Amino acid sequence: HVYLGDYDAYLWVRHARNYLRTGSTCDATVDGSCRDTLANAPVGRPMLYGRSLHIVAIVALHRAITAFVPGYPLHATAFWVPVVVGLLGVPAAFGIGWRVAGPLGGLAAAVLVGVEPVFLRRSIGADNDVWNVVLPVWMVWAAIEAVSARGATRQAAYALLAAAVAGAHASTWRGWVFGYAVVLVGLLGNA
């Protein structure tokens, strides 16, 4: 079994395990409120991220892996989620780099985003911090493409993609508004 990077990673694994066992991420539901019974023991507290995209990703990847390797440890699956999500950020980073500095810029952006030390330190070990890099990169790329696109249909499609990514980020982290604000300021500056 793999040791996870920090306490938060074990929290995500516990919520994913709850979902796999009971169909709910909650430890308990009290008066309609999803509760984490291990926080503020013995009374618990309302769960902050009971419907997080990170939990969905752990559950989905675990179901896919265990279809081929029954009994695969959930901790090991959770460790793979930041790797897979980080890889999903490569096309958007490449797109931004390409737009700014051509193909070599795209290659540099795709590589540098994935090997940046703070990103690696915060994302290795099954924590949800990987989403706070990958989703804003996708949002920025979609906004750049919306501004650069020719034709209203393409502009609207990329703008909707940026909005959908902002919504996904909002479901993952309460501080999503920071990435959104950066994109909004960039768009206002462009206008």
N, C-alpha and C positions, 0 to 999 in steps of 0.2 A: 504494500500500500504506500502511496505517496503521502508525504507530509505537505500540508498546504501552507501558503505563505504567511497568513496572519489570522487573527480571530474572525475577521469579517468573512473570510473564505469559508470557515466552518459554519457560520450563520447561513450563508447561501446554500451550502450542502444540506443543512438541516431543513431549510424550507423546501428544497427540491425533494428531499426524502419524504417530507410530510405530503407533498403533492403526489408523489409516486405511490404512497401507501393509502392516502385517504381522498385524493382528488382536491385537496385544499392545502394552501401553504400555511394556514393558521395552525398554531398549536391548539388553540381553543377559540370558539366564537362565544363572546359574552355580550348579551344585549345587542346582537347584530354587528358587533365590532370584532374584527380579526385581531387576536391577541397573541403576543409572543410571551409565553408563560415563563421563559427562562430569564427574561430581562426584569430588573427591579423585583427580584424574587422576594416574597412568595406571591405577590399580587400580579406581576406581569405588567405589560404596557401595550398600547395599540401598536400594531405592526406598521412600520413606516413604508416598507416596500413589499407589501403582500402580493402585488401583481406586477412584479418587476420582469422586464424583458430578460434579465440575467437568469432568473429562475426558469423561465420558459426555455431558454437556450440550454441550460444544464439538463432539464428534463428531456427535451427533444433529442439532444445528442446522446444521452444515456439510453433512451429507447432505441435509437438507431444502432448504437454499438452493441447493446445486449441482444438485438435481433440476430447478430452474427456470433457474439461471444457471450453466452449466458453467464451470469455471475460476475461480469466485469465490475470492479469496484466503483461506486458512485464518486468517491474522492478523486479517482484517476480521471473519470469523465469530466468532473468539474475543473480539473487542472488543464484539460484540453480546450475548454471553452474560450479562454483568452487567446489561445493560439489561433483557433479558427476565426474568431472575431477579428483579431489583428490582421489575419490574411485577407479578410473581407474588406479591410480598409485600404489595401494596396491599390486597387483600381482607381479609387477616388483621389488618393495622393498622387498617383501617376498622372491622372487627368489634370489636377491643379498644376503640377510641375510642368507638364506639356504645354498648358495654356500660357504659363508665365515665361518659360525658357526653352521650349521645344522638346524634342525627344530625350535629349541628355538630361534636361531639367526634370522631366517626368521620371526617368530612371533614378536620379538622385533623390527626388522627393519620396518615391516609393521605398527606397532602401533606408533613407535616413529617418523617416517616421517610425519604421519598425525596429530600429536599433538604437534609438535615442535612450540614454541611460535612465532618465526619470520615468519614461514610459515603461521600460522593461521592469524597473524596480516596483512600480505601482501595479503592473498588470500580471506579472508572473505569480502564480499561486492561487488562482481561482477567484480572485476578488473581481468586483464589477467595474473597476476603474478603467478597464480597456474600452468600455462603451463611451467614456468621457473623452476619448481621443478619436475613436473611429466614427462615431455618429456626427460630431461637429465637422470632421474632415469631409464626410459625405454631404453635409448640409452646405458647407462652403463650396464644394465642387458643383453641386446642383444650382446654387445661387449664381456662381460664375457662368455656368452654361446657360442659365435663364437670361442673364443680361447679354450674353454674347450671341444667343440664338437669333436666327433670322426667321421671322414669321411668328405670329401671335400664338399659333397652336403649339409650336415647340417651346416658346417662352412659358406658356401656361403649364405645359407638361413638366418642365424642369422646376418651375416655381412650386407646383404641387408636390413634386418629389422632395424639395427642400422642406416644405411644410410637414410632409409625412415623416421625414427624418427628425424634424424638431419635435413632433408628437411622440415618436419612439423614444427620443432622448428624455422627454418629460416623464415618460413612464419608467425610466431607468434611474433618474437622479433628480432630486429636488432643485439642484443648482443649474438645471438645464438652461435657464434664462441667460446665463453668462454667454454661452456659445451663440444663442439666438441674438443677443444684443450685439455681439461682434459682427455677425452677418448683417444685421439691420443697419448698424453704423456704416459698414462697408457699402451697402446698397444706397444709403442716403448720400454718402460721399461720391458714389458713382453718378448719382442723379444730378 
